[in-house]
Amino acid sequence: MPRSFSLATPDPYTKIEEHKGYSILQYGMEDGYRVDFGTKRSIELPTVDAAKQLIDNTN
C-alpha cells in the first residue's frame, strides 16, 4: 500500500509576544497578526492590540 505524504511546508512565523498564555504571531506571507489558540489560529488581525483584544474577549 503506498504511503501518503504532504509536500506542504509550514508557514514561517515570528512570535511577536505572549498575552495571557497565548502567542501572537506574524506569518511571513501576511501583513497582519494571528493568535495561536493551540489547535487553531485566529483570523488575520491588523494590529497586535487587536490580537490582544481578541484574546481578552475569548477568555
All heavy atoms as TSV, in Angstrom:
chain	resi	resn	atom	element	x	y	z
A	1	MET	N	N	0.861	-1.178	0.000
A	1	MET	CA	C	0.000	0.000	0.000
A	1	MET	C	C	0.908	1.242	0.000
A	1	MET	O	O	1.801	1.357	0.831
A	1	MET	CB	C	-0.897	-0.027	1.234
A	1	MET	CG	C	-1.740	1.223	1.386
A	1	MET	SD	S	-2.863	1.100	2.800
A	1	MET	CE	C	-4.245	0.334	1.989
A	2	PRO	N	N	0.684	2.200	-0.915
A	2	PRO	CA	C	1.523	3.404	-0.965
A	2	PRO	C	C	1.297	4.291	0.254
A	2	PRO	O	O	0.191	4.388	0.775
A	2	PRO	CB	C	1.094	4.116	-2.246
A	2	PRO	CG	C	-0.118	3.430	-2.713
A	2	PRO	CD	C	-0.286	2.154	-1.975
A	3	ARG	N	N	2.373	4.904	0.691
A	3	ARG	CA	C	2.282	5.829	1.818
A	3	ARG	C	C	1.922	7.211	1.297
A	3	ARG	O	O	2.386	7.626	0.247
A	3	ARG	CB	C	3.611	5.880	2.561
A	3	ARG	CG	C	3.911	4.583	3.243
A	3	ARG	CD	C	5.284	4.450	3.802
A	3	ARG	NE	N	5.831	5.668	4.376
A	3	ARG	CZ	C	7.066	5.783	4.786
A	3	ARG	NH1	N	7.887	4.774	4.681
A	3	ARG	NH2	N	7.508	6.905	5.303
A	4	SER	N	N	1.103	7.913	2.032
A	4	SER	CA	C	0.743	9.274	1.632
A	4	SER	C	C	1.607	10.259	2.409
A	4	SER	O	O	2.026	9.986	3.527
A	4	SER	CB	C	-0.736	9.543	1.883
A	4	SER	OG	O	-1.005	9.455	3.247
A	5	PHE	N	N	1.894	11.365	1.762
A	5	PHE	CA	C	2.668	12.400	2.422
A	5	PHE	C	C	2.292	13.743	1.830
A	5	PHE	O	O	1.690	13.815	0.771
A	5	PHE	CB	C	4.170	12.139	2.291
A	5	PHE	CG	C	4.656	12.108	0.871
A	5	PHE	CD1	C	5.144	13.254	0.275
A	5	PHE	CD2	C	4.619	10.939	0.128
A	5	PHE	CE1	C	5.574	13.233	-1.029
A	5	PHE	CE2	C	5.051	10.914	-1.178
A	5	PHE	CZ	C	5.542	12.066	-1.764
A	6	SER	N	N	2.655	14.794	2.540
A	6	SER	CA	C	2.338	16.146	2.093
A	6	SER	C	C	3.617	16.878	1.726
A	6	SER	O	O	4.616	16.782	2.438
A	6	SER	CB	C	1.621	16.903	3.211
A	6	SER	OG	O	1.458	18.251	2.845
A	7	LEU	N	N	3.587	17.572	0.630
A	7	LEU	CA	C	4.729	18.389	0.233
A	7	LEU	C	C	4.635	19.791	0.810
A	7	LEU	O	O	5.546	20.597	0.646
A	7	LEU	CB	C	4.813	18.474	-1.296
A	7	LEU	CG	C	5.088	17.154	-2.010
A	7	LEU	CD1	C	5.061	17.355	-3.514
A	7	LEU	CD2	C	6.412	16.569	-1.576
A	8	ALA	N	N	3.540	20.073	1.471
A	8	ALA	CA	C	3.346	21.406	2.050
A	8	ALA	C	C	4.309	21.612	3.211
A	8	ALA	O	O	4.539	20.720	4.017
A	8	ALA	CB	C	1.906	21.570	2.532
A	9	THR	N	N	4.874	22.796	3.283
A	9	THR	CA	C	5.734	23.137	4.409
A	9	THR	C	C	5.008	24.154	5.268
A	9	THR	O	O	4.229	24.952	4.764
A	9	THR	CB	C	7.075	23.728	3.928
A	9	THR	OG1	O	6.808	24.865	3.118
A	9	THR	CG2	C	7.873	22.707	3.137
A	10	PRO	N	N	5.260	24.151	6.561
A	10	PRO	CA	C	4.578	25.117	7.421
A	10	PRO	C	C	5.012	26.544	7.101
A	10	PRO	O	O	6.143	26.777	6.682
A	10	PRO	CB	C	4.998	24.714	8.825
A	10	PRO	CG	C	6.124	23.772	8.674
A	10	PRO	CD	C	6.136	23.270	7.270
A	11	ASP	N	N	4.085	27.470	7.292
A	11	ASP	CA	C	4.400	28.872	7.081
A	11	ASP	C	C	5.405	29.327	8.133
A	11	ASP	O	O	5.202	29.075	9.311
A	11	ASP	CB	C	3.140	29.743	7.229
A	11	ASP	CG	C	2.122	29.486	6.149
A	11	ASP	OD1	O	2.523	29.064	5.055
A	11	ASP	OD2	O	0.937	29.717	6.406
A	12	PRO	N	N	6.471	30.000	7.713
A	12	PRO	CA	C	7.388	30.538	8.717
A	12	PRO	C	C	6.714	31.707	9.452
A	12	PRO	O	O	5.973	32.485	8.861
A	12	PRO	CB	C	8.578	31.022	7.901
A	12	PRO	CG	C	8.056	31.241	6.533
A	12	PRO	CD	C	6.888	30.306	6.366
A	13	TYR	N	N	6.963	31.798	10.733
A	13	TYR	CA	C	6.336	32.860	11.514
A	13	TYR	C	C	7.318	33.406	12.532
A	13	TYR	O	O	8.315	32.775	12.866
A	13	TYR	CB	C	5.068	32.372	12.204
A	13	TYR	CG	C	5.293	31.297	13.227
A	13	TYR	CD1	C	5.651	31.614	14.538
A	13	TYR	CD2	C	5.152	29.962	12.891
A	13	TYR	CE1	C	5.868	30.630	15.481
A	13	TYR	CE2	C	5.367	28.976	13.823
A	13	TYR	CZ	C	5.722	29.310	15.110
A	13	TYR	OH	O	5.949	28.331	16.040
A	14	THR	N	N	6.992	34.584	13.043
A	14	THR	CA	C	7.742	35.214	14.110
A	14	THR	C	C	6.813	35.377	15.294
A	14	THR	O	O	5.698	35.870	15.137
A	14	THR	CB	C	8.259	36.607	13.672
A	14	THR	OG1	O	9.064	36.455	12.508
A	14	THR	CG2	C	9.060	37.271	14.767
A	15	LYS	N	N	7.261	34.958	16.468
A	15	LYS	CA	C	6.476	35.163	17.677
A	15	LYS	C	C	6.715	36.600	18.131
A	15	LYS	O	O	7.825	36.982	18.470
A	15	LYS	CB	C	6.885	34.179	18.766
A	15	LYS	CG	C	6.061	34.308	20.024
A	15	LYS	CD	C	6.439	33.244	21.035
A	15	LYS	CE	C	5.660	33.430	22.317
A	15	LYS	NZ	N	5.998	32.395	23.300
A	16	ILE	N	N	5.651	37.400	18.104
A	16	ILE	CA	C	5.759	38.811	18.457
A	16	ILE	C	C	5.773	38.980	19.968
A	16	ILE	O	O	6.630	39.659	20.518
A	16	ILE	CB	C	4.601	39.620	17.826
A	16	ILE	CG1	C	4.583	39.434	16.300
A	16	ILE	CG2	C	4.684	41.081	18.209
A	16	ILE	CD1	C	5.859	39.845	15.592
A	17	GLU	N	N	4.823	38.371	20.632
A	17	GLU	CA	C	4.766	38.396	22.091
A	17	GLU	C	C	3.733	37.398	22.581
A	17	GLU	O	O	3.025	36.791	21.783
A	17	GLU	CB	C	4.476	39.795	22.630
A	17	GLU	CG	C	3.096	40.347	22.308
A	17	GLU	CD	C	2.918	41.751	22.876
A	17	GLU	OE1	O	3.356	42.715	22.231
A	17	GLU	OE2	O	2.336	41.857	23.965
A	18	GLU	N	N	3.660	37.242	23.887
A	18	GLU	CA	C	2.673	36.369	24.502
A	18	GLU	C	C	1.756	37.220	25.364
A	18	GLU	O	O	2.202	38.147	26.034
A	18	GLU	CB	C	3.376	35.314	25.348
A	18	GLU	CG	C	2.479	34.157	25.703
A	18	GLU	CD	C	3.260	32.951	26.186
A	18	GLU	OE1	O	4.124	32.477	25.446
A	18	GLU	OE2	O	2.982	32.521	27.312
A	19	HIS	N	N	0.449	36.912	25.299
A	19	HIS	CA	C	-0.547	37.657	26.074
A	19	HIS	C	C	-1.480	36.644	26.721
A	19	HIS	O	O	-2.124	35.858	26.018
A	19	HIS	CB	C	-1.308	38.619	25.154
A	19	HIS	CG	C	-2.327	39.466	25.849
A	19	HIS	ND1	N	-1.986	40.465	26.721
A	19	HIS	CD2	C	-3.680	39.446	25.795
A	19	HIS	CE1	C	-3.095	41.048	27.171
A	19	HIS	NE2	N	-4.135	40.431	26.627
A	20	LYS	N	N	-1.515	36.632	28.040
A	20	LYS	CA	C	-2.375	35.722	28.807
A	20	LYS	C	C	-2.190	34.262	28.388
A	20	LYS	O	O	-3.139	33.495	28.290
A	20	LYS	CB	C	-3.838	36.129	28.701
A	20	LYS	CG	C	-4.127	37.480	29.346
A	20	LYS	CD	C	-5.603	37.779	29.354
A	20	LYS	CE	C	-5.856	39.095	30.095
A	20	LYS	NZ	N	-7.275	39.414	30.148
A	21	GLY	N	N	-0.949	33.883	28.096
A	21	GLY	CA	C	-0.640	32.497	27.752
A	21	GLY	C	C	-0.795	32.131	26.294
A	21	GLY	O	O	-0.545	30.991	25.913
A	22	TYR	N	N	-1.214	33.067	25.451
A	22	TYR	CA	C	-1.376	32.808	24.019
A	22	TYR	C	C	-0.329	33.573	23.226
A	22	TYR	O	O	-0.045	34.740	23.514
A	22	TYR	CB	C	-2.771	33.230	23.529
A	22	TYR	CG	C	-3.884	32.433	24.149
A	22	TYR	CD1	C	-4.644	32.959	25.182
A	22	TYR	CD2	C	-4.179	31.154	23.696
A	22	TYR	CE1	C	-5.670	32.229	25.761
A	22	TYR	CE2	C	-5.203	30.414	24.273
A	22	TYR	CZ	C	-5.945	30.952	25.295
A	22	TYR	OH	O	-6.947	30.221	25.860
A	23	SER	N	N	0.230	32.918	22.224
A	23	SER	CA	C	1.240	33.560	21.379
A	23	SER	C	C	0.574	34.399	20.297
A	23	SER	O	O	-0.392	33.962	19.663
A	23	SER	CB	C	2.126	32.504	20.713
A	23	SER	OG	O	2.843	31.782	21.672
A	24	ILE	N	N	1.120	35.589	20.086
A	24	ILE	CA	C	0.705	36.447	18.971
A	24	ILE	C	C	1.798	36.306	17.917
A	24	ILE	O	O	2.971	36.566	18.191
A	24	ILE	CB	C	0.532	37.908	19.420
A	24	ILE	CG1	C	-0.571	38.001	20.481
A	24	ILE	CG2	C	0.211	38.795	18.214
A	24	ILE	CD1	C	-0.714	39.370	21.115
A	25	LEU	N	N	1.393	35.845	16.744
A	25	LEU	CA	C	2.342	35.502	15.689
A	25	LEU	C	C	2.155	36.377	14.464
A	25	LEU	O	O	1.052	36.845	14.185
A	25	LEU	CB	C	2.146	34.037	15.272
A	25	LEU	CG	C	2.100	33.000	16.393
A	25	LEU	CD1	C	1.728	31.637	15.823
A	25	LEU	CD2	C	3.432	32.940	17.120
A	26	GLN	N	N	3.250	36.546	13.722
A	26	GLN	CA	C	3.163	37.184	12.406
A	26	GLN	C	C	3.781	36.216	11.414
A	26	GLN	O	O	4.949	35.842	11.543
A	26	GLN	CB	C	3.880	38.522	12.374
A	26	GLN	CG	C	3.678	39.225	11.039
A	26	GLN	CD	C	4.193	40.643	11.048
A	26	GLN	OE1	O	5.205	40.939	11.657
A	26	GLN	NE2	N	3.494	41.510	10.356
A	27	TYR	N	N	2.972	35.783	10.442
A	27	TYR	CA	C	3.425	34.841	9.429
A	27	TYR	C	C	4.105	35.588	8.292
A	27	TYR	O	O	3.728	36.718	7.961
A	27	TYR	CB	C	2.251	34.004	8.910
A	27	TYR	CG	C	1.848	32.958	9.911
A	27	TYR	CD1	C	1.032	33.264	10.986
A	27	TYR	CD2	C	2.338	31.664	9.809
A	27	TYR	CE1	C	0.698	32.316	11.931
A	27	TYR	CE2	C	2.008	30.701	10.748
A	27	TYR	CZ	C	1.190	31.034	11.805
A	27	TYR	OH	O	0.869	30.089	12.736
A	28	GLY	N	N	5.092	34.953	7.701
A	28	GLY	CA	C	5.935	35.578	6.690
A	28	GLY	C	C	5.207	36.156	5.490
A	28	GLY	O	O	5.609	37.170	4.949
A	29	MET	N	N	4.129	35.534	5.077
A	29	MET	CA	C	3.433	35.973	3.862
A	29	MET	C	C	2.229	36.872	4.177
A	29	MET	O	O	1.448	37.166	3.284
A	29	MET	CB	C	2.971	34.752	3.051
A	29	MET	CG	C	4.098	33.846	2.608
A	29	MET	SD	S	5.316	34.663	1.563
A	29	MET	CE	C	4.381	34.815	0.057
A	30	GLU	N	N	2.085	37.300	5.426
A	30	GLU	CA	C	0.942	38.119	5.823
A	30	GLU	C	C	1.421	39.419	6.461
A	30	GLU	O	O	2.467	39.458	7.096
A	30	GLU	CB	C	0.060	37.364	6.817
A	30	GLU	CG	C	-0.519	36.088	6.245
A	30	GLU	CD	C	-1.313	35.288	7.265
A	30	GLU	OE1	O	-1.177	35.504	8.474
A	30	GLU	OE2	O	-2.072	34.416	6.828
A	31	ASP	N	N	0.608	40.446	6.318
A	31	ASP	CA	C	0.932	41.736	6.931
A	31	ASP	C	C	0.421	41.839	8.356
A	31	ASP	O	O	0.972	42.581	9.165
A	31	ASP	CB	C	0.326	42.891	6.113
A	31	ASP	CG	C	0.967	42.999	4.741
A	31	ASP	OD1	O	2.167	42.697	4.621
A	31	ASP	OD2	O	0.253	43.382	3.796
A	32	GLY	N	N	-0.627	41.100	8.679
A	32	GLY	CA	C	-1.266	41.209	9.985
A	32	GLY	C	C	-0.728	40.195	10.987
A	32	GLY	O	O	0.348	39.616	10.802
A	33	TYR	N	N	-1.504	39.979	12.031
A	33	TYR	CA	C	-1.110	39.122	13.145
A	33	TYR	C	C	-2.188	38.085	13.399
A	33	TYR	O	O	-3.344	38.294	13.080
A	33	TYR	CB	C	-0.904	39.984	14.402
A	33	TYR	CG	C	0.103	41.081	14.171
A	33	TYR	CD1	C	-0.297	42.317	13.680
A	33	TYR	CD2	C	1.449	40.852	14.395
A	33	TYR	CE1	C	0.626	43.319	13.424
A	33	TYR	CE2	C	2.390	41.850	14.148
A	33	TYR	CZ	C	1.970	43.079	13.666
A	33	TYR	OH	O	2.892	44.052	13.408
A	34	ARG	N	N	-1.793	36.971	14.001
A	34	ARG	CA	C	-2.730	35.911	14.360
A	34	ARG	C	C	-2.430	35.447	15.775
A	34	ARG	O	O	-1.301	35.514	16.237
A	34	ARG	CB	C	-2.613	34.727	13.405
A	34	ARG	CG	C	-3.076	35.050	11.995
A	34	ARG	CD	C	-2.984	33.813	11.110
A	34	ARG	NE	N	-3.310	34.119	9.734
A	34	ARG	CZ	C	-4.515	33.995	9.205
A	34	ARG	NH1	N	-5.516	33.564	9.929
A	34	ARG	NH2	N	-4.734	34.289	7.951
A	35	VAL	N	N	-3.471	34.943	16.437
A	35	VAL	CA	C	-3.317	34.373	17.770
A	35	VAL	C	C	-3.283	32.861	17.616
A	35	VAL	O	O	-4.113	32.280	16.915
A	35	VAL	CB	C	-4.488	34.790	18.690
A	35	VAL	CG1	C	-4.340	34.135	20.061
A	35	VAL	CG2	C	-4.564	36.299	18.816
A	36	ASP	N	N	-2.326	32.230	18.278
A	36	ASP	CA	C	-2.231	30.770	18.277
A	36	ASP	C	C	-3.020	30.251	19.474
A	36	ASP	O	O	-2.593	30.386	20.614
A	36	ASP	CB	C	-0.775	30.345	18.369
A	36	ASP	CG	C	-0.591	28.843	18.341
A	36	ASP	OD1	O	-1.601	28.104	18.248
A	36	ASP	OD2	O	0.559	28.392	18.421
A	37	PHE	N	N	-4.198	29.662	19.197
A	37	PHE	CA	C	-5.050	29.124	20.251
A	37	PHE	C	C	-4.769	27.650	20.515
A	37	PHE	O	O	-5.578	26.970	21.128
A	37	PHE	CB	C	-6.527	29.323	19.900
A	37	PHE	CG	C	-6.993	30.747	20.031
A	37	PHE	CD1	C	-7.346	31.483	18.909
A	37	PHE	CD2	C	-7.075	31.354	21.276
A	37	PHE	CE1	C	-7.776	32.798	19.030
A	37	PHE	CE2	C	-7.504	32.659	21.407
A	37	PHE	CZ	C	-7.851	33.388	20.275
A	38	GLY	N	N	-3.655	27.146	20.043
A	38	GLY	CA	C	-3.288	25.748	20.278
A	38	GLY	C	C	-3.680	24.842	19.139
A	38	GLY	O	O	-2.829	24.394	18.395
A	39	THR	N	N	-4.962	24.577	18.985
A	39	THR	CA	C	-5.409	23.675	17.919
A	39	THR	C	C	-5.784	24.422	16.649
A	39	THR	O	O	-6.009	23.809	15.617
A	39	THR	CB	C	-6.617	22.837	18.373
A	39	THR	OG1	O	-7.664	23.720	18.759
A	39	THR	CG2	C	-6.248	21.953	19.549
A	40	LYS	N	N	-5.872	25.730	16.737
A	40	LYS	CA	C	-6.194	26.528	15.552
A	40	LYS	C	C	-5.614	27.928	15.717
A	40	LYS	O	O	-5.218	28.329	16.802
A	40	LYS	CB	C	-7.705	26.610	15.332
A	40	LYS	CG	C	-8.447	27.294	16.469
A	40	LYS	CD	C	-9.934	27.347	16.186
A	40	LYS	CE	C	-10.638	28.057	17.341
A	40	LYS	NZ	N	-12.046	28.253	17.064
A	41	ARG	N	N	-5.552	28.653	14.622
A	41	ARG	CA	C	-5.122	30.044	14.712
A	41	ARG	C	C	-6.287	30.945	14.354
A	41	ARG	O	O	-7.228	30.547	13.684
A	41	ARG	CB	C	-3.939	30.384	13.824
A	41	ARG	CG	C	-3.543	29.438	12.812
A	41	ARG	CD	C	-2.401	29.951	11.976
A	41	ARG	NE	N	-2.574	29.324	10.676
A	41	ARG	CZ	C	-1.745	29.359	9.701
A	41	ARG	NH1	N	-0.658	30.026	9.810
A	41	ARG	NH2	N	-1.985	28.754	8.590
A	42	SER	N	N	-6.194	32.176	14.801
A	42	SER	CA	C	-7.286	33.127	14.599
A	42	SER	C	C	-7.283	33.663	13.176
A	42	SER	O	O	-6.371	33.403	12.389
A	42	SER	CB	C	-7.136	34.296	15.577
A	42	SER	OG	O	-6.030	35.116	15.211
A	43	ILE	N	N	-8.274	34.461	12.901
A	43	ILE	CA	C	-8.282	35.217	11.652
A	43	ILE	C	C	-7.116	36.205	11.693
A	43	ILE	O	O	-6.575	36.501	12.748
A	43	ILE	CB	C	-9.620	35.978	11.462
A	43	ILE	CG1	C	-9.847	36.954	12.620
A	43	ILE	CG2	C	-10.774	35.015	11.314
A	43	ILE	CD1	C	-11.005	37.895	12.413
A	44	GLU	N	N	-6.748	36.708	10.538
A	44	GLU	CA	C	-5.691	37.712	10.486
A	44	GLU	C	C	-6.214	39.030	11.055
A	44	GLU	O	O	-7.304	39.476	10.688
A	44	GLU	CB	C	-5.205	37.910	9.051
A	44	GLU	CG	C	-4.005	38.810	8.952
A	44	GLU	CD	C	-3.473	38.951	7.539
A	44	GLU	OE1	O	-4.001	38.275	6.625
A	44	GLU	OE2	O	-2.552	39.733	7.347
A	45	LEU	N	N	-5.442	39.618	11.951
A	45	LEU	CA	C	-5.829	40.864	12.612
A	45	LEU	C	C	-4.845	41.961	12.234
A	45	LEU	O	O	-3.665	41.694	12.018
A	45	LEU	CB	C	-5.849	40.659	14.130
A	45	LEU	CG	C	-6.823	39.568	14.575
A	45	LEU	CD1	C	-6.443	39.020	15.933
A	45	LEU	CD2	C	-8.232	40.117	14.576
A	46	PRO	N	N	-5.317	43.225	12.174
A	46	PRO	CA	C	-4.457	44.293	11.654
A	46	PRO	C	C	-3.351	44.754	12.603
A	46	PRO	O	O	-2.327	45.264	12.145
A	46	PRO	CB	C	-5.436	45.436	11.378
A	46	PRO	CG	C	-6.591	45.177	12.294
A	46	PRO	CD	C	-6.675	43.681	12.426
A	47	THR	N	N	-3.537	44.593	13.920
A	47	THR	CA	C	-2.554	45.099	14.883
A	47	THR	C	C	-2.371	44.111	16.037
A	47	THR	O	O	-3.225	43.255	16.269
A	47	THR	CB	C	-2.990	46.454	15.486
A	47	THR	OG1	O	-4.187	46.240	16.252
A	47	THR	CG2	C	-3.233	47.507	14.416
A	48	VAL	N	N	-1.279	44.284	16.768
A	48	VAL	CA	C	-1.047	43.480	17.968
A	48	VAL	C	C	-2.127	43.783	19.004
A	48	VAL	O	O	-2.624	42.879	19.682
A	48	VAL	CB	C	0.367	43.750	18.534
A	48	VAL	CG1	C	0.552	43.075	19.881
A	48	VAL	CG2	C	1.434	43.272	17.561
A	49	ASP	N	N	-2.528	45.053	19.117
A	49	ASP	CA	C	-3.589	45.408	20.060
A	49	ASP	C	C	-4.905	44.710	19.728
A	49	ASP	O	O	-5.635	44.286	20.629
A	49	ASP	CB	C	-3.787	46.927	20.116
A	49	ASP	CG	C	-2.653	47.625	20.852
A	49	ASP	OD1	O	-2.007	46.990	21.711
A	49	ASP	OD2	O	-2.411	48.808	20.562
A	50	ALA	N	N	-5.210	44.563	18.452
A	50	ALA	CA	C	-6.428	43.846	18.055
A	50	ALA	C	C	-6.319	42.369	18.443
A	50	ALA	O	O	-7.311	41.761	18.863
A	50	ALA	CB	C	-6.665	44.000	16.555
A	51	ALA	N	N	-5.134	41.805	18.325
A	51	ALA	CA	C	-4.924	40.410	18.732
A	51	ALA	C	C	-5.119	40.268	20.240
A	51	ALA	O	O	-5.752	39.316	20.710
A	51	ALA	CB	C	-3.532	39.939	18.317
A	52	LYS	N	N	-4.591	41.217	21.010
A	52	LYS	CA	C	-4.771	41.187	22.465
A	52	LYS	C	C	-6.245	41.305	22.837
A	52	LYS	O	O	-6.725	40.623	23.747
A	52	LYS	CB	C	-3.981	42.321	23.120
A	52	LYS	CG	C	-2.491	42.103	23.098
A	52	LYS	CD	C	-1.790	43.281	23.750
A	52	LYS	CE	C	-0.295	43.135	23.732
A	52	LYS	NZ	N	0.378	44.280	24.355
A	53	GLN	N	N	-6.969	42.147	22.136
A	53	GLN	CA	C	-8.396	42.314	22.406
A	53	GLN	C	C	-9.163	41.022	22.117
A	53	GLN	O	O	-10.066	40.651	22.863
A	53	GLN	CB	C	-8.952	43.476	21.587
A	53	GLN	CG	C	-10.384	43.820	21.930
A	53	GLN	CD	C	-10.856	45.051	21.180
A	53	GLN	OE1	O	-10.301	45.469	20.174
A	53	GLN	NE2	N	-11.913	45.672	21.692
A	54	LEU	N	N	-8.789	40.337	21.044
A	54	LEU	CA	C	-9.431	39.057	20.724
A	54	LEU	C	C	-9.191	38.050	21.842
A	54	LEU	O	O	-10.108	37.358	22.271
A	54	LEU	CB	C	-8.900	38.509	19.396
A	54	LEU	CG	C	-9.433	37.138	18.992
A	54	LEU	CD1	C	-10.938	37.199	18.730
A	54	LEU	CD2	C	-8.696	36.624	17.771
A	55	ILE	N	N	-7.971	37.996	22.360
A	55	ILE	CA	C	-7.665	37.105	23.469
A	55	ILE	C	C	-8.502	37.477	24.692
A	55	ILE	O	O	-9.090	36.618	25.343
A	55	ILE	CB	C	-6.155	37.154	23.809
A	55	ILE	CG1	C	-5.338	36.557	22.664
A	55	ILE	CG2	C	-5.871	36.425	25.117
A	55	ILE	CD1	C	-3.850	36.831	22.747
A	56	ASP	N	N	-8.551	38.763	25.013
A	56	ASP	CA	C	-9.320	39.224	26.170
A	56	ASP	C	C	-10.794	38.886	26.045
A	56	ASP	O	O	-11.446	38.511	27.027
A	56	ASP	CB	C	-9.148	40.733	26.362
A	56	ASP	CG	C	-7.748	41.116	26.788
A	56	ASP	OD1	O	-6.981	40.238	27.253
A	56	ASP	OD2	O	-7.394	42.305	26.641
A	57	ASN	N	N	-11.345	38.984	24.834
A	57	ASN	CA	C	-12.767	38.710	24.615
A	57	ASN	C	C	-13.062	37.219	24.549
A	57	ASN	O	O	-14.216	36.817	24.699
A	57	ASN	CB	C	-13.239	39.388	23.331
A	57	ASN	CG	C	-13.279	40.890	23.469
A	57	ASN	OD1	O	-13.329	41.438	24.567
A	57	ASN	ND2	N	-13.221	41.596	22.349
A	58	THR	N	N	-12.047	36.394	24.321
A	58	THR	CA	C	-12.226	34.942	24.225
A	58	THR	C	C	-12.284	34.311	25.599
A	58	THR	O	O	-12.983	33.350	25.832
A	58	THR	CB	C	-11.094	34.307	23.398
A	58	THR	OG1	O	-11.120	34.891	22.102
A	58	THR	CG2	C	-11.275	32.815	23.264
A	59	ASN	N	N	-11.532	34.860	26.552
A	59	ASN	CA	C	-11.470	34.288	27.904
A	59	ASN	C	C	-12.628	34.716	28.754
A	59	ASN	O	O	-13.166	35.670	28.811
A	59	ASN	CB	C	-10.160	34.653	28.583
A	59	ASN	CG	C	-9.008	33.920	27.930
A	59	ASN	OD1	O	-9.189	32.810	27.467
A	59	ASN	ND2	N	-7.858	34.532	27.885
